[in-house]
Each structure stands twice: as C-alpha cells, then as structure tokens.
C-alpha cells in the first residue's frame, strides 16, 4: 500500500439542497445531502483519483495539466492566485479550510 500526504485547500458550500466539498488544486468535488456526507464523498473521490492516476502512470502528467510544478522530484501546487480565481467562480462559499489528507492507495 502506498501512502501519499498532501496538503490542499478545500472549500465547502451549499447549493440548493446539496453540500459540496471542492479541492481547486486538484479540481475534484464531493457532494452529499449533509456536509459530512459531502466530506465522505470527497474522500472517496480523492482516493480514486490517486489510485487511478498512479495505477495508470498518469499522475505527474495530470498534475502538470492542473498547474502543479514538477521539478527535481519536488511537486508543488499551483500558485494561490490561480486557485483564488477558480474560487471566485463558486457562487456561495460556506467555509474555507486547508486540510491534510493521508491517502492510502492499494
């Protein structure tokens, strides 16, 4: 099992009757009828993203497409100004937080 530690910004918001949890640095979203179910959905989405991209050897290519910088075995997320531009597109933000995810990939 591979473990990946990544610190990414996630935002949560409610639109109509659904809650959403969005990671702009990875362009991934989870959703549910409650905030907790949206977080649970997001955990599944992010785990599947890393499992798939690692299994298919496309992680680095995909991260580069998302604006990540990959140099000398160091991977850094996109600049905050680019992330903030994506966040302005979301009509209603309830909460912004940075969260560390440990992602077990089997």
Residue, then its C-alpha position, 0 to 999 in steps of 0.5 A: x500500500x502506498x501512502x501519499x500526504x498532501x496538503x490542499x485547500x478545500x472549500x465547502x458550500x451549499x447549493x440548493x439542497x446539496x453540500x459540496x466539498x471542492x479541492x481547486x488544486x486538484x479540481x475534484x468535488x464531493x457532494x452529499x445531502x449533509x456536509x459530512x456526507x459531502x466530506x465522505x464523498x470527497x474522500x472517496x473521490x480523492x482516493x480514486x483519483x490517486x489510485x487511478x492516476x498512479x495505477x495508470x502512470x498518469x499522475x505527474x502528467x495530470x498534475x502538470x495539466x492542473x498547474x502543479x510544478x514538477x521539478x527535481x522530484x519536488x511537486x508543488x501546487x499551483x500558485x494561490x492566485x490561480x486557485x483564488x480565481x477558480x474560487x471566485x467562480x463558486x457562487x456561495x462559499x460556506x467555509x474555507x479550510x486547508x486540510x491534510x489528507x493521508x491517502x492510502x492507495x492499494 
